[in-house]
Amino acid sequence: MTKSELIESLSRKQSQLHPRDVEMAVKNLLEQMSQSLASGSRIEIRGFGSFSLHFRPPRVGRNPKTGSPVPLPGKHVPHFKPGKELRERVDMNSANSEISQDMSAAND
Amino acid sequence: MALTKAAMAERLHEDLGLNKREAKELVELFFEEIRATLESGNQVKLSGFGNFNLRNKSERPGRNPKTGEEIPITARRVVTFSPGQKLKARVEAYAGSGEQSQQ
């Protein structure tokens, strides 16, 4: 499911709202979430999961062409930890449905 | 302060003028839609933010950390998140302490 499919599906379920408003709301929510992480704040959604930042310490990398060492500064990366409800619902269904993301190419 | 559903709904109300009930419902529905999609075995791709993927893990040996007793970790399906380029770039620039809580 892509962002636009998500917007369509939410619009069908919230028919009292104009689809344009649903679209703006979804974009607004994703922007709020990105902004929160970009400013170092966690996101905590009960039953869904939490997003936080993990720190990657500075390290010495290598220029793959010349092999010369390149110092790489430390950085933060986003991390998602699924919440209990999401974990359980996803796992419970694993017995009776296939993961379609890997199957789509084979089935086409 | 961590971002929560309540704060997200409040912002929707302020930014877009949805009434508070609509805003709260929409936030709830937004996360439920993602959960339901993953539950049905489909990945969710939110361009600019990131992808929620599913992985099947096979059974592997584990241990009860308290007793040291060996117990198998059963096969399961798990959700993984891979942040998009745009989110990674925005977060990388964050220069705060490296001690961000991991909960």
Interface residues (C-beta under 8 A of the other chain):
Chain A: M1 T2 K3 L6 S9 L10 K13 Q14 Q16 L17 D21 V22 M24 A25 V26 N28 L29 L30 Q32 M33 S34 S36 L37 A38 S39 G40 S41 R42 I43 E44 I45 R46 G47 F48 G49 S50 F51 S52 L53 H54 F55 P57 G74 K75 H76 V77 P78 H79 F80 K81 P82 E85 L86 R87 R89 V90 D91 M92 N93 S94 S97 E98 I99 S100 Q101
Chain B: M1 A2 L3 T4 K5 M8 R11 L12 D15 L16 L18 E22 A23 E25 L26 V27 L29 F30 F31 E33 I34 R35 T37 L38 E39 S40 G41 N42 Q43 V44 K45 L46 S47 G48 F49 G50 F52 N53 L54 R55 N56 A75 R76 R77 V78 V79 T80 F81 P83 K86 L87 K88 R90 V91 E92 A93 Y94 G96 G98 E99 Q100 S101 Q102 Q103
